[in-house]
Amino acid sequence: MRLIIIGCEYVGKTTFVSELRKWMLDTLGSCTTSFHDHFVMPFGEGTSPEEEEKAQQILHMNRALLERHVDYMMSYHLSSSFYDENDHCLVNWYFGDAVYAPLYYGYGRAGEYADRRVMARYYDKKVMEIAPDSVLVLLKAPPEVVLQRMREQPRPLCPLKEQDVELVLSRFEEEYAASLLRHKLTLDTTNTSPADTLRAFVRLIEPYLNENDKLRILAHRALRS
């Protein structure tokens, strides 16, 4: 299964991925060892003292070096070592950089060198060449819901600012609509439980399952019967 899961912070991507991984293990019998979720600065760093120090170093990195590092990470995840596996699942990937870099990181603005909107379409084309069965999944919620979640569960290292919530949500919608990937689905997490969101995904993903996924499902059912 090849998935690119995108969306603003606080729309529920981490919770959804946790539920999705359990479903993949239960339904396909196996799952990618991890969902790659390290593309939004400070790249998924945790809150232990050591990891917080690492995150602060990233936040204060020279912007030219940061841009090169992000470019490397984005292109590295296109390599065959990932796509040779049954599953390749990523969170925000180059879509997150297209949204956040011009707003917060100081590079990739419209009309500049390496305009991130232009680069996102370049990566779309590469994904379609390597894995045309990839599915783009947009998670969304209204601005007021995101703001409420931000205030109830503050994350000191989260890049998203309250005054930018509406803009960031609309930018993810724009990138989703502009993407060249053919297989797309959206999940609204406004009033749904994690289980409800997963059920909606299972229903919507069915037409996009590739032949390998279908065979894995059948084989796993046979082994369990």
Sequence and secondary structure as in RCSB ss.txt:
>XXXX:A:sequence
MRLIIIGCEYVGKTTFVSELRKWMLDTLGSCTTSFHDHFVMPFGEGTSPEEEEKAQQILHMNRALLERHVDYMMS
YHLSSSFYDENDHCLVNWYFGDAVYAPLYYGYGRAGEYADRRVMARYYDKKVMEIAPDSVLVLLKAPPEVVLQRM
REQPRPLCPLKEQDVELVLSRFEEEYAASLLRHKLTLDTTNTSPADTLRAFVRLIEPYLNENDKLRILAHRALRS
>XXXX:A:secstr
 EEEEE  TTSSHHHHHHHHHHHHHHHHS   S  B   STTTT  SSHHHHHHHHHHHTS HHHHHHHHHHHHH
HTTSHHHHTSS EEEESHHHHHHHHIIIIIS   TTSTT HHHHHHHHHHHHHHH TT EEEEEE  HHHHHHHH
HHS  TT    GGGHHHHHHHHHHHHHH   SEEEEEE SS  HHHHHHHHHHHHGGG  HHHHHHHHHHHHHH 
